[in-house]
């Protein structure tokens, strides 16, 4: 998984295509790579850093500097020729909300990872917890082994961020296999009470007998 620290990101947005928009309302979205989507759907694995569902293009705004300030007021834009430079960090809290529907999980600076937004992975996480495999362990595995993006704020004192997955089917398969292998290890180390009802249920959930 690709880790992107938002405090290190400065995007160069070419304003020409926005300047050429005719008068009217537009849905404008920009992802972490600076790619603009005008009245287009954005792939769910793309981290969004700007969205305006109904931007109103006024024809009386025909200067790039004026246009940039109109669109990117919350990002403290700096203009250089036709390029608008913005630092997404200035709007980090709003960016988290922009990506809430597509993120697999949010890593809180105080509470860590508490839930997976994908229902199948959440079932895996919930059952794995009684097998001495917590959400932190699973999310670490995902970040190290699955394709996607971890967009975060990390200043070495505070950390929070969210993960977007490229292929959820692959991630589910990889996580299930990891949990089964980790469970074998935990059993061998005597960490799991095999006669516990919740453990029995979790082992059945992962078809553990068949997986041995």
C-alpha positions in Angstrom: 0.0 0.0 0.0 1.3 3.4 -0.9 1.6 5.7 2.1 1.1 9.5 1.5 1.8 12.0 4.2 -0.5 14.9 3.4 1.8 17.4 5.1 4.4 16.8 2.4 2.0 17.3 -0.5 1.8 20.4 -2.7 -0.3 20.1 -5.8 0.1 22.0 -9.1 -3.4 22.5 -10.6 -3.5 23.7 -14.2 -6.3 26.3 -14.2 -6.8 26.5 -18.0 -9.6 23.8 -18.2 -11.4 25.5 -15.3 -11.0 28.9 -16.8 -12.5 27.6 -20.1 -15.7 26.3 -18.4 -18.8 28.1 -19.6 -21.2 29.9 -17.2 -23.2 27.3 -15.2 -22.9 24.8 -12.4 -20.4 22.0 -12.3 -19.3 19.1 -10.1 -15.6 19.5 -9.6 -13.5 16.9 -7.8 -9.7 16.8 -7.5 -7.7 13.7 -6.3 -4.5 13.5 -4.4 -2.5 13.4 -7.7 -4.0 16.7 -8.8 -6.2 15.0 -11.4 -9.4 17.0 -12.1 -12.8 15.3 -12.6 -15.4 17.7 -14.0 -18.9 16.2 -13.9 -17.2 12.8 -13.8 -17.3 9.9 -11.3 -14.1 9.3 -9.4 -12.7 5.8 -9.0 -13.4 4.6 -5.5 -9.7 3.9 -4.8 -8.7 7.5 -5.5 -8.2 9.8 -2.5 -10.1 13.0 -2.9 -8.7 16.3 -1.7 -11.3 18.7 -3.1 -14.9 18.5 -4.0 -17.6 21.0 -4.9 -20.9 19.4 -5.9 -22.3 22.5 -7.5 -19.6 25.0 -8.3 -21.1 28.0 -10.1 -18.8 29.3 -12.9 -19.3 33.0 -13.4 -18.2 34.4 -16.7 -17.3 37.7 -15.1 -14.4 35.8 -13.4 -11.9 35.6 -16.2 -8.6 36.1 -14.4 -6.7 32.9 -13.2 -5.8 34.4 -9.9 -9.3 35.5 -9.2 -10.7 32.1 -10.3 -8.2 30.2 -8.1 -9.2 32.3 -5.1 -12.9 31.6 -5.9 -12.4 27.8 -6.1 -9.6 27.1 -3.7 -10.2 29.7 -1.0 -9.8 27.2 1.8 -6.5 25.9 0.4 -4.5 29.2 0.4 -3.8 29.1 -3.3 -0.6 30.5 -4.8 -0.6 31.4 -8.5 2.3 30.9 -10.9 1.4 31.6 -14.5 -1.5 29.2 -15.3 -0.7 26.9 -12.3 -2.4 27.1 -8.9 -0.3 25.7 -6.1 -2.3 24.3 -3.1 -1.4 22.4 0.0 -4.2 20.0 1.0 -3.1 19.9 4.6 -4.9 23.2 5.2 -8.2 21.3 4.8 -7.3 17.9 6.2 -10.4 17.5 8.5 -12.7 18.1 5.6 -10.7 15.8 3.3 -11.3 13.0 5.8 -15.1 13.5 5.4 -14.8 13.7 1.6 -13.4 10.1 1.6 -15.7 8.6 4.3 -17.8 6.6 1.9 -14.9 4.9 0.2 -12.3 4.4 3.0 -11.8 0.9 4.3 -10.9 2.2 7.8 -9.9 5.3 9.7 -6.9 5.2 11.9 -7.6 7.5 14.9 -4.7 9.2 16.6 -6.1 8.1 20.0 -8.3 5.0 19.3 -6.5 3.4 16.4 -8.5 1.2 14.0 -11.9 0.3 15.5 -13.9 -0.9 12.5 -13.6 -2.0 8.9 -16.2 -0.3 6.7 -16.4 -3.3 4.4 -18.9 -5.7 6.0 -17.0 -8.9 5.1 -13.7 -7.6 6.4 -15.5 -6.3 9.5 -16.9 -9.8 10.1 -13.3 -11.1 9.8 -12.0 -8.5 12.2 -14.8 -9.2 14.8 -14.3 -12.9 14.8 -10.5 -12.6 14.7 -10.5 -10.6 17.9 -11.2 -13.7 20.0 -8.4 -15.5 18.3 -5.9 -12.9 19.7 -5.7 -11.0 16.4 -6.8 -7.4 16.8 -7.7 -4.7 14.3 -4.3 -3.1 14.5 -2.6 -6.4 13.5 -4.9 -6.8 10.5 -4.6 -3.2 9.4 -0.8 -3.5 9.6 -1.0 -6.6 7.4 -3.3 -4.7 4.9 -0.9 -1.8 4.7 2.1 -4.0 4.1 0.5 -6.5 1.7 -2.6 -5.1 -0.1 -2.7 -2.6 -3.0 -4.1 0.8 -2.2 -3.4 4.1 -0.6 -3.0 5.2 3.0 -3.5 8.9 3.2 -2.4 10.3 6.5 -1.2 13.1 8.6 2.0 12.2 10.4 4.2 14.7 12.2 6.0 12.1 14.3 3.9 13.2 17.3 0.4 12.8 16.0 -0.9 10.3 13.4 -4.3 9.8 11.8 -5.3 8.6 8.4 -7.5 6.4 6.2 -7.0 3.5 3.8 -8.4 3.1 0.4 -8.2 -0.4 -1.3 -7.6 -1.0 -5.0 -9.3 -4.4 -5.1 -11.5 -5.4 -2.2 -11.9 -9.0 -3.3 -8.2 -9.5 -3.2 -7.9 -7.8 0.1 -10.6 -10.0 1.6 -8.9 -13.2 0.4 -5.5 -12.1 1.7 -6.8 -11.1 5.1 -8.7 -14.3 5.6 -5.6 -16.3 4.7 -3.5 -14.2 7.1 -6.0 -14.7 9.9 -6.0 -18.5 9.4 -2.2 -18.6 9.4 -1.9 -16.3 12.4 -4.5 -18.4 14.3 -2.4 -21.6 13.7 0.6 -19.7 15.2 -1.4 -18.5 18.2 -2.7 -22.0 18.9 0.8 -23.4 18.7 1.9 -20.7 21.2 -1.0 -21.5 23.6 -2.6 -18.1 23.3 -6.1 -19.3 22.5 -8.5 -21.2 24.7 -9.8 -23.8 22.3 -12.8 -24.7 24.6 -14.1 -21.2 24.7 -17.5 -20.9 22.9 -16.6 -17.7 21.1 -13.3 -19.2 20.0 -15.1 -22.3 18.7 -17.6 -20.0 16.8 -14.7 -18.0 15.3 -12.8 -21.2 14.2 -16.0 -22.4 12.5 -16.5 -19.1 10.8 -13.0 -19.3 9.2 -13.5 -23.0 8.3 -10.4 -23.6 10.4 -10.6 -27.4 10.4 -10.7 -27.5 6.6 -7.9 -24.9 6.5 -5.5 -27.0 8.6 
